[in-house]
Amino acid sequence: MAERKPRTDSLRNRTRLLEKAKLAFSEKGSGASLEEIARAANVGIGTLYRHFPTRDALIEAVYRQESEQLVGAATELAKTHDPLPALRAWMLLFVDFIGTKQGMSEALNSIVGGTSDLYSASSSHAKEAFEKLIARAVKSGEIHLTIDPLDLLRSLAGVANINAGPNWKRNAKRLVDILLEGVRIRD
């Protein structure tokens, strides 16, 4: 028997639940109420539990979605942008991803059994996406990289993880341009 596709309203509910959960976990950490998340998504608590049977399942789904969007963005940016602008745009998205991860850190740390498998999978995919964008920019002749590409990503992660003050994200995004300026080839 063929597997049935999810209904459109079910997919819409799942999407809204993930959006509202991301906001709630970012604002309230592990103290975010599942009932509040369901209410904010305009669904009943039963609908939330049908999609995410446990709090941990919801937290993990939010994190996975954010990771998948970051990785998927690399492919889309490579299709629609020249190499250096694609790399820059992805690095800016990476700063946003770090911000979401930091906002959710308390909720992520509350997952029973830890987050090492969750982080390991997302880190591996993000590194691959970044390395493809770097290779494309090097091949185009726009940048010259004498360091391990992951060192550039680690530098960005370090900058973004500072998260100090109300303007941390703007400052981290400004540093993307500084990092890229350091590897750009001059005529």
MDAnalysis code that builds the backbone (N, CA, C; Angstrom):
import MDAnalysis as mda
import numpy as np

u = mda.Universe.empty(561, n_residues=187, atom_resindex=np.repeat(np.arange(187), 3), trajectory=True)
u.add_TopologyAttr("name", ["N", "CA", "C"] * 187)
u.add_TopologyAttr("resid", np.arange(1, 188))
u.add_TopologyAttr("resname", ["MET", "ALA", "GLU", "ARG", "LYS", "PRO", "ARG", "THR", "ASP", "SER", "LEU", "ARG", "ASN", "ARG", "THR", "ARG", "LEU", "LEU", "GLU", "LYS", "ALA", "LYS", "LEU", "ALA", "PHE", "SER", "GLU", "LYS", "GLY", "SER", "GLY", "ALA", "SER", "LEU", "GLU", "GLU", "ILE", "ALA", "ARG", "ALA", "ALA", "ASN", "VAL", "GLY", "ILE", "GLY", "THR", "LEU", "TYR", "ARG", "HIS", "PHE", "PRO", "THR", "ARG", "ASP", "ALA", "LEU", "ILE", "GLU", "ALA", "VAL", "TYR", "ARG", "GLN", "GLU", "SER", "GLU", "GLN", "LEU", "VAL", "GLY", "ALA", "ALA", "THR", "GLU", "LEU", "ALA", "LYS", "THR", "HIS", "ASP", "PRO", "LEU", "PRO", "ALA", "LEU", "ARG", "ALA", "TRP", "MET", "LEU", "LEU", "PHE", "VAL", "ASP", "PHE", "ILE", "GLY", "THR", "LYS", "GLN", "GLY", "MET", "SER", "GLU", "ALA", "LEU", "ASN", "SER", "ILE", "VAL", "GLY", "GLY", "THR", "SER", "ASP", "LEU", "TYR", "SER", "ALA", "SER", "SER", "SER", "HIS", "ALA", "LYS", "GLU", "ALA", "PHE", "GLU", "LYS", "LEU", "ILE", "ALA", "ARG", "ALA", "VAL", "LYS", "SER", "GLY", "GLU", "ILE", "HIS", "LEU", "THR", "ILE", "ASP", "PRO", "LEU", "ASP", "LEU", "LEU", "ARG", "SER", "LEU", "ALA", "GLY", "VAL", "ALA", "ASN", "ILE", "ASN", "ALA", "GLY", "PRO", "ASN", "TRP", "LYS", "ARG", "ASN", "ALA", "LYS", "ARG", "LEU", "VAL", "ASP", "ILE", "LEU", "LEU", "GLU", "GLY", "VAL", "ARG", "ILE", "ARG", "ASP"])
u.atoms.positions = np.array([
    [0.835, -1.179, 0.000],
    [0.000, 0.000, 0.000],
    [0.883, 1.247, 0.000],
    [0.561, 2.200, -0.861],
    [1.347, 3.422, -0.990],
    [1.208, 4.289, 0.265],
    [2.315, 4.933, 0.617],
    [2.302, 5.826, 1.773],
    [1.543, 7.100, 1.410],
    [0.682, 7.522, 2.309],
    [-0.147, 8.694, 2.087],
    [0.627, 9.976, 2.395],
    [0.487, 10.964, 1.512],
    [1.115, 12.255, 1.743],
    [0.394, 12.973, 2.877],
    [1.161, 13.765, 3.680],
    [0.496, 14.543, 4.728],
    [-0.455, 15.569, 4.098],
    [-1.536, 15.832, 4.784],
    [-2.496, 16.827, 4.313],
    [-1.868, 18.220, 4.374],
    [-2.344, 19.100, 3.521],
    [-1.835, 20.464, 3.452],
    [-1.992, 21.181, 4.781],
    [-3.145, 21.026, 5.430],
    [-3.354, 21.706, 6.708],
    [-2.438, 21.142, 7.789],
    [-2.129, 19.851, 7.711],
    [-1.217, 19.240, 8.665],
    [0.196, 19.803, 8.498],
    [0.631, 19.950, 7.254],
    [1.944, 20.537, 6.990],
    [2.003, 21.987, 7.448],
    [0.925, 22.710, 7.208],
    [0.842, 24.116, 7.630],
    [0.906, 24.219, 9.152],
    [0.192, 23.334, 9.846],
    [0.215, 23.326, 11.312],
    [1.621, 23.022, 11.831],
    [2.276, 22.060, 11.215],
    [3.632, 21.691, 11.643],
    [4.580, 22.869, 11.465],
    [4.483, 23.544, 10.334],
    [5.330, 24.702, 10.059],
    [5.099, 25.800, 11.094],
    [3.833, 26.096, 11.379],
    [3.519, 27.138, 12.383],
    [4.029, 26.736, 13.762],
    [3.864, 25.470, 14.116],
    [4.355, 24.997, 15.416],
    [5.867, 25.181, 15.523],
    [6.583, 24.855, 14.479],
    [8.038, 25.020, 14.509],
    [8.438, 26.488, 14.613],
    [7.745, 27.358, 13.882],
    [8.040, 28.794, 13.951],
    [7.795, 29.342, 15.355],
    [6.654, 29.000, 15.915],
    [6.304, 29.504, 17.249],
    [7.186, 28.888, 18.332],
    [7.554, 27.637, 18.149],
    [8.445, 26.988, 19.116],
    [9.825, 27.632, 19.088],
    [10.313, 27.944, 17.904],
    [11.618, 28.612, 17.792],
    [11.602, 29.920, 18.581],
    [10.568, 30.701, 18.390],
    [10.453, 31.968, 19.128],
    [10.350, 31.738, 20.635],
    [9.504, 30.813, 21.025],
    [9.288, 30.561, 22.453],
    [10.550, 30.045, 23.124],
    [11.244, 29.093, 22.509],
    [12.456, 28.547, 23.105],
    [13.570, 29.590, 23.124],
    [13.604, 30.459, 22.099],
    [14.608, 31.524, 22.074],
    [14.371, 32.535, 23.186],
    [13.102, 32.834, 23.457],
    [12.763, 33.831, 24.476],
    [12.757, 33.263, 25.890],
    [12.250, 32.034, 26.050],
    [12.019, 31.499, 27.393],
    [12.844, 30.263, 27.720],
    [13.634, 29.783, 26.780],
    [14.442, 28.597, 27.025],
    [13.583, 27.387, 27.320],
    [14.054, 26.561, 28.238],
    [13.334, 25.333, 28.562],
    [12.036, 25.603, 29.316],
    [11.838, 26.844, 29.755],
    [10.608, 27.204, 30.458],
    [9.435, 27.492, 29.544],
    [9.670, 27.430, 28.238],
    [8.580, 27.685, 27.288],
    [7.509, 26.611, 27.445],
    [6.290, 27.047, 27.525],
    [5.152, 26.140, 27.714],
    [4.675, 25.596, 26.369],
    [4.494, 24.284, 26.304],
    [3.980, 23.683, 25.075],
    [2.563, 24.161, 24.783],
    [1.794, 24.393, 25.820],
    [0.432, 24.906, 25.636],
    [0.475, 26.300, 24.991],
    [1.410, 27.142, 25.448],
    [1.552, 28.482, 24.855],
    [1.980, 28.397, 23.398],
    [2.868, 27.467, 23.106],
    [3.331, 27.293, 21.720],
    [2.153, 26.873, 20.840],
    [1.367, 25.919, 21.306],
    [0.197, 25.474, 20.542],
    [-0.774, 26.629, 20.328],
    [-1.042, 27.389, 21.389],
    [-1.953, 28.526, 21.279],
    [-1.432, 29.558, 20.278],
    [-0.138, 29.859, 20.363],
    [0.460, 30.849, 19.451],
    [0.377, 30.388, 17.994],
    [0.421, 29.073, 17.785],
    [0.321, 28.509, 16.430],
    [-1.124, 28.306, 15.987],
    [-2.057, 28.676, 16.855],
    [-3.492, 28.519, 16.577],
    [-3.898, 27.070, 16.345],
    [-3.329, 26.167, 17.168],
    [-3.712, 24.764, 17.129],
    [-3.931, 24.287, 18.566],
    [-4.569, 23.167, 18.700],
    [-4.757, 22.577, 20.015],
    [-3.519, 21.811, 20.450],
    [-3.439, 21.538, 21.741],
    [-2.290, 20.817, 22.280],
    [-2.203, 19.405, 21.687],
    [-3.352, 18.812, 21.359],
    [-3.348, 17.485, 20.735],
    [-2.649, 17.507, 19.382],
    [-2.843, 18.583, 18.636],
    [-2.175, 18.718, 17.338],
    [-0.669, 18.818, 17.529],
    [-0.251, 19.575, 18.526],
    [1.178, 19.673, 18.816],
    [1.740, 18.284, 19.113],
    [1.064, 17.538, 19.992],
    [1.560, 16.211, 20.364],
    [1.493, 15.197, 19.222],
    [0.576, 15.371, 18.278],
    [0.540, 14.478, 17.119],
    [1.795, 14.664, 16.264],
    [2.231, 15.907, 16.169],
    [3.436, 16.199, 15.387],
    [4.720, 15.937, 16.171],
    [4.690, 16.258, 17.456],
    [5.880, 16.175, 18.306],
    [5.475, 15.535, 19.632],
    [5.652, 14.228, 19.756],
    [5.137, 13.513, 20.926],
    [5.772, 13.910, 22.261],
    [6.954, 14.557, 22.211],
    [7.609, 14.991, 23.448],
    [8.181, 16.395, 23.263],
    [8.472, 17.029, 24.366],
    [9.124, 18.346, 24.344],
    [10.460, 18.233, 23.609],
    [11.212, 17.168, 23.930],
    [12.512, 16.967, 23.274],
    [12.360, 16.839, 21.765],
    [11.329, 16.133, 21.321],
    [11.100, 15.967, 19.883],
    [10.859, 17.321, 19.215],
    [10.153, 18.211, 19.889],
    [9.893, 19.544, 19.339],
    [11.178, 20.367, 19.296],
    [11.943, 20.350, 20.368],
    [13.200, 21.102, 20.410],
    [14.139, 20.611, 19.310],
    [14.261, 19.293, 19.201],
    [15.129, 18.725, 18.173],
    [14.646, 19.092, 16.774],
    [13.350, 19.078, 16.552],
    [12.802, 19.407, 15.228],
    [13.087, 20.862, 14.864],
    [12.974, 21.759, 15.830],
    [13.280, 23.171, 15.568],
    [14.746, 23.308, 15.168],
    [15.622, 22.681, 15.935],
    [17.051, 22.777, 15.643],
    [17.383, 22.149, 14.291],
    [16.811, 20.986, 14.019],
    [17.066, 20.323, 12.732],
    [16.595, 21.183, 11.560],
    [15.428, 21.787, 11.718],
    [14.909, 22.639, 10.638],
    [15.854, 23.803, 10.386],
    [16.322, 24.443, 11.442],
    [17.251, 25.566, 11.281],
    [18.530, 25.105, 10.583],
    [19.040, 23.947, 10.985],
    [20.257, 23.401, 10.377],
    [20.036, 23.083, 8.902],
    [18.916, 22.446, 8.602],
    [18.605, 22.085, 7.216],
    [18.437, 23.319, 6.338],
    [17.838, 24.361, 6.883],
    [17.680, 25.596, 6.109],
    [19.034, 26.222, 5.806],
    [19.940, 26.195, 6.789],
    [21.276, 26.741, 6.577],
    [22.011, 25.961, 5.494],
    [21.976, 24.652, 5.577],
    [22.662, 23.807, 4.595],
    [22.020, 23.972, 3.213],
    [20.711, 23.952, 3.158],
    [20.009, 24.116, 1.887],
    [20.263, 25.461, 1.237],
    [20.482, 26.470, 2.045],
    [20.746, 27.808, 1.516],
    [22.025, 27.828, 0.691],
    [23.008, 27.012, 1.042],
    [24.260, 26.983, 0.288],
    [24.009, 26.579, -1.164],
    [23.195, 25.567, -1.359],
    [22.878, 25.111, -2.713],
    [22.128, 26.191, -3.486],
    [21.133, 26.776, -2.839],
    [20.343, 27.825, -3.499],
    [21.201, 29.041, -3.836],
    [22.041, 29.456, -2.901],
    [22.900, 30.620, -3.142],
    [23.884, 30.354, -4.275],
    [24.397, 29.129, -4.349],
    [25.321, 28.780, -5.427],
    [24.635, 28.841, -6.788],
    [23.347, 28.561, -6.813],
    [22.589, 28.615, -8.075],
    [22.266, 30.048, -8.486],
    [22.071, 30.926, -7.508],
    [21.532, 32.253, -7.805],
    [22.525, 33.403, -7.646],
    [23.711, 33.129, -7.101],
    [24.687, 34.196, -6.854],
    [26.058, 33.816, -7.422],
    [26.834, 34.834, -7.720],
    [28.231, 34.603, -8.057],
    [28.936, 34.049, -6.820],
    [30.111, 33.441, -7.000],
    [30.753, 32.738, -5.881],
    [30.983, 33.553, -4.603],
    [31.587, 34.720, -4.696],
    [31.877, 35.480, -3.482],
    [30.601, 36.011, -2.812],
    [29.657, 36.584, -3.547],
    [28.402, 36.985, -2.901],
    [27.638, 35.807, -2.286],
    [27.717, 34.641, -2.900],
    [27.054, 33.456, -2.332],
    [27.704, 33.080, -1.011],
    [29.027, 33.090, -0.975],
    [29.754, 32.769, 0.247],
    [29.420, 33.784, 1.343],
    [29.429, 35.057, 0.995],
    [29.114, 36.107, 1.974],
    [27.697, 35.944, 2.514],
    [26.737, 35.728, 1.620],
    [25.334, 35.585, 2.047],
    [25.179, 34.392, 2.989],
    [25.870, 33.286, 2.686],
    [25.776, 32.110, 3.546],
    [26.396, 32.382, 4.914],
    [27.515, 33.093, 4.924],
    [28.164, 33.413, 6.196],
    [27.253, 34.298, 7.060],
    [26.520, 35.200, 6.425],
    [25.562, 36.032, 7.165],
    [24.439, 35.168, 7.741],
    [23.977, 34.189, 6.964],
    [22.966, 33.250, 7.471],
    [23.517, 32.421, 8.623],
    [24.792, 32.098, 8.553],
    [25.432, 31.338, 9.623],
    [25.403, 32.129, 10.934],
    [25.615, 33.432, 10.854],
    [25.525, 34.279, 12.054],
    [24.114, 34.198, 12.634],
    [23.101, 34.265, 11.787],
    [21.719, 34.127, 12.261],
    [21.491, 32.760, 12.905],
    [22.042, 31.717, 12.303],
    [21.916, 30.367, 12.838],
    [22.534, 30.285, 14.240],
    [23.709, 30.855, 14.392],
    [24.367, 30.856, 15.710],
    [23.491, 31.597, 16.720],
    [22.887, 32.702, 16.296],
    [21.995, 33.446, 17.187],
    [20.813, 32.608, 17.632],
    [20.213, 31.877, 16.714],
    [19.086, 30.991, 17.053],
    [19.548, 29.906, 18.011],
    [20.689, 29.323, 17.713],
    [21.225, 28.250, 18.566],
    [21.494, 28.777, 19.977],
    [22.058, 29.971, 20.072],
    [22.316, 30.556, 21.392],
    [21.019, 30.834, 22.127],
    [20.036, 31.366, 21.411],
    [18.752, 31.654, 22.031],
    [18.078, 30.397, 22.547],
    [18.303, 29.304, 21.855],
    [17.685, 28.029, 22.241],
    [18.585, 27.180, 23.131],
    [19.744, 27.686, 23.507],
    [20.725, 26.845, 24.201],
    [20.170, 26.201, 25.467],
    [19.401, 26.946, 26.237],
    [18.840, 26.369, 27.457],
    [17.891, 25.218, 27.124],
    [17.048, 25.422, 26.124],
    [16.123, 24.358, 25.728],
    [16.897, 23.169, 25.155],
    [17.902, 23.431, 24.327],
    [18.704, 22.347, 23.762],
    [19.416, 21.559, 24.857],
    [19.914, 22.270, 25.850],
    [20.621, 21.604, 26.944],
    [19.697, 20.787, 27.837],
    [18.393, 20.996, 27.710],
    [17.442, 20.248, 28.526],
    [17.064, 18.897, 27.907],
    [17.516, 18.636, 26.682],
    [17.163, 17.389, 26.000],
    [17.748, 16.201, 26.756],
    [16.891, 15.256, 27.051],
    [17.326, 14.042, 27.737],
    [18.267, 13.278, 26.810],
    [19.413, 12.895, 27.325],
    [20.373, 12.151, 26.516],
    [21.373, 13.045, 25.816],
    [21.211, 14.359, 25.927],
    [22.176, 15.285, 25.356],
    [21.965, 15.604, 23.894],
    [22.855, 16.440, 23.399],
    [22.719, 16.957, 22.041],
    [23.879, 16.566, 21.137],
    [24.778, 15.730, 21.593],
    [25.979, 15.460, 20.801],
    [25.644, 14.895, 19.415],
    [24.706, 13.964, 19.312],
    [24.334, 13.425, 18.000],
    [23.685, 14.490, 17.129],
    [22.839, 15.296, 17.735],
    [22.152, 16.368, 17.015],
    [23.162, 17.374, 16.464],
    [24.093, 17.821, 17.314],
    [25.104, 18.782, 16.891],
    [26.072, 18.188, 15.880],
    [26.437, 16.948, 16.070],
    [27.395, 16.294, 15.186],
    [26.872, 16.247, 13.756],
    [25.636, 15.840, 13.602],
    [25.049, 15.749, 12.259],
    [24.954, 17.117, 11.604],
    [24.470, 18.115, 12.352],
    [24.305, 19.446, 11.756],
    [25.659, 20.071, 11.444],
    [26.651, 19.880, 12.302],
    [27.988, 20.442, 12.066],
    [28.600, 19.857, 10.805],
    [28.463, 18.570, 10.632],
    [29.023, 17.896, 9.471],
    [28.422, 18.448, 8.173],
    [27.112, 18.591, 8.143],
    [26.443, 19.102, 6.936],
    [26.777, 20.573, 6.685],
    [26.857, 21.371, 7.735],
    [27.194, 22.791, 7.579],
    [28.623, 22.941, 7.059],
    [29.535, 22.134, 7.566],
    [30.930, 22.190, 7.102],
    [31.005, 21.843, 5.616],
    [30.298, 20.811, 5.202],
    [30.293, 20.420, 3.791],
    [29.746, 21.544, 2.911],
    [28.667, 22.165, 3.339],
    [28.070, 23.261, 2.573],
    [29.049, 24.423, 2.449],
    [29.693, 24.760, 3.555],
    [30.656, 25.863, 3.565],
    [31.853, 25.545, 2.668],
    [32.366, 24.323, 2.759],
    [33.523, 23.948, 1.953],
    [33.215, 24.023, 0.463],
    [32.001, 23.671, 0.067],
    [31.614, 23.774, -1.346],
    [31.592, 25.231, -1.797],
    [31.055, 26.106, -0.953],
    [31.024, 27.529, -1.300],
    [32.434, 28.109, -1.364],
    [33.290, 27.705, -0.443],
    [34.688, 28.163, -0.438],
    [35.394, 27.691, -1.706],
    [35.248, 26.413, -2.025],
    [35.913, 25.857, -3.210],
    [35.475, 26.601, -4.471],
    [34.210, 26.918, -4.529],
    [33.669, 27.647, -5.686],
    [34.281, 29.046, -5.778],
    [34.415, 29.729, -4.638],
    [34.992, 31.085, -4.619],
    [36.482, 31.043, -4.954],
    [37.195, 30.010, -4.480],
    [38.619, 29.874, -4.813],
    [38.768, 29.611, -6.307],
    [37.961, 28.693, -6.833],
    [38.030, 28.347, -8.257],
    [37.746, 29.563, -9.142],
    [36.872, 30.444, -8.693],
    [36.537, 31.637, -9.479],
    [37.674, 32.652, -9.493],
    [38.627, 32.483, -8.579],
    [39.739, 33.435, -8.500],
    [39.428, 34.649, -7.639],
    [38.279, 34.637, -6.959],
    [37.913, 35.793, -6.136],
    [38.579, 35.784, -4.767],
    [38.902, 34.587, -4.281],
    [39.591, 34.511, -2.996],
    [40.769, 33.548, -3.115],
    [41.718, 33.719, -2.205],
    [42.859, 32.819, -2.087],
    [42.895, 32.382, -0.631],
    [42.871, 31.091, -0.421],
    [42.810, 30.582, 0.945],
    [44.050, 29.746, 1.229],
    [44.858, 30.215, 2.167],
    [46.065, 29.476, 2.541],
    [45.862, 28.732, 3.858],
    [44.666, 28.825, 4.409],
    [44.339, 28.132, 5.655],
    [43.267, 27.089, 5.368],
    [43.066, 26.215, 6.319],
    [41.987, 25.238, 6.221],
    [40.673, 26.022, 6.156],
    [39.806, 25.725, 5.192],
    [38.539, 26.458, 5.097],
    [37.748, 26.449, 6.411],
    [37.875, 25.372, 7.168],
    [37.141, 25.300, 8.430],
    [37.666, 26.304, 9.448],
    [38.921, 26.732, 9.303],
    [39.434, 27.764, 10.212],
    [38.701, 29.093, 9.993],
    [38.342, 29.356, 8.752],
    [37.560, 30.563, 8.465],
    [36.171, 30.446, 9.094],
    [35.569, 29.272, 8.978],
    [34.255, 29.050, 9.591],
    [34.352, 29.110, 11.120],
    [35.412, 28.528, 11.675],
    [35.616, 28.594, 13.127],
    [35.784, 30.033, 13.596],
    [36.485, 30.836, 12.803],
    [36.652, 32.255, 13.145],
    [35.302, 32.952, 13.197],
    [34.489, 32.664, 12.201],
    [33.154, 33.257, 12.165],
    [32.314, 32.778, 13.345],
    [32.388, 31.487, 13.639],
    [31.634, 30.946, 14.774],
    [32.097, 31.594, 16.069],
    [33.397, 31.783, 16.209],
    [33.924, 32.431, 17.406],
    [33.418, 33.841, 17.558],
    [33.403, 34.577, 16.463],
    [32.897, 35.948, 16.477],
    [31.408, 35.956, 16.823],
    [30.658, 35.075, 16.186],
    [29.207, 35.049, 16.397],
    [28.850, 34.551, 17.793],
    [29.675, 33.709, 18.376],
    [29.387, 33.167, 19.699],
    [29.656, 34.146, 20.827],
    [30.263, 35.260, 20.520],
    [30.509, 36.256, 21.560],
    [29.174, 36.757, 22.108],
    [28.252, 37.089, 21.208],
    [26.884, 37.480, 21.586],
    [26.852, 38.455, 22.757],
    [27.714, 39.455, 22.691],
    [27.770, 40.437, 23.770],
    [27.084, 41.731, 23.336],
    [26.141, 42.144, 24.106],
    [25.492, 43.423, 23.873],
    [24.362, 43.355, 22.874],
    [23.610, 44.427, 22.830],
    [22.420, 44.451, 21.970],
    [22.745, 44.457, 20.472],
    [23.954, 44.843, 20.100],
    [24.317, 44.931, 18.683],
    [25.226, 43.795, 18.242],
    [25.248, 42.710, 19.004],
    [26.190, 41.636, 18.705],
    [26.015, 41.098, 17.290],
    [24.781, 40.948, 16.850],
    [24.540, 40.354, 15.530],
    [25.021, 41.294, 14.424],
    [24.738, 42.560, 14.574],
    [25.204, 43.537, 13.575],
    [26.733, 43.547, 13.529],
    [27.358, 43.515, 14.705],
    [28.817, 43.502, 14.766],
    [29.385, 42.229, 14.145],
    [28.781, 41.087, 14.434],
    [29.248, 39.819, 13.871],
    [29.109, 39.828, 12.350],
    [28.019, 40.388, 11.852],
    [27.814, 40.439, 10.403],
    [28.810, 41.387, 9.746],
    [29.184, 42.436, 10.432],
    [30.204, 43.348, 9.912],
    [31.544, 42.616, 9.805],
    [31.804, 41.739, 10.758],
    [33.056, 40.986, 10.754],
    [33.107, 39.949, 9.632],
    [31.962, 39.551, 9.095],
    [31.960, 38.681, 7.916],
    [32.741, 39.366, 6.808],
    [32.478, 40.643, 6.595],
    [33.173, 41.378, 5.534],
    [34.663, 41.507, 5.828],
    [35.012, 41.660, 7.094],
    [36.427, 41.743, 7.457],
    [37.118, 40.407, 7.178],
    [36.472, 39.299, 7.555],
    [37.047, 37.981, 7.283],
    [37.225, 37.752, 5.783],
    [36.227, 38.117, 5.008],
    [36.315, 37.922, 3.554],
    [37.352, 38.849, 2.936],
    [37.499, 40.023, 3.475],
    [38.507, 40.957, 2.961],
    [39.906, 40.360, 3.125],
    [40.110, 39.589, 4.166],
    [41.395, 38.964, 4.413],
    [41.767, 37.872, 3.417],
    [40.796, 37.304, 2.727],
    [41.070, 36.232, 1.769],
    [40.817, 36.652, 0.323],
    [40.344, 37.870, 0.142],
    [40.025, 38.350, -1.213],
    [41.300, 38.592, -2.012],
    [41.267, 38.269, -3.289],
    [42.392, 38.493, -4.192],
    [42.251, 39.893, -4.781],
    [43.350, 40.629, -4.731],
    [43.378, 42.007, -5.282],
    [43.985, 41.973, -6.683],
    [43.472, 42.802, -7.541],
    [44.034, 42.922, -8.903],
    [45.292, 43.744, -8.890],
])
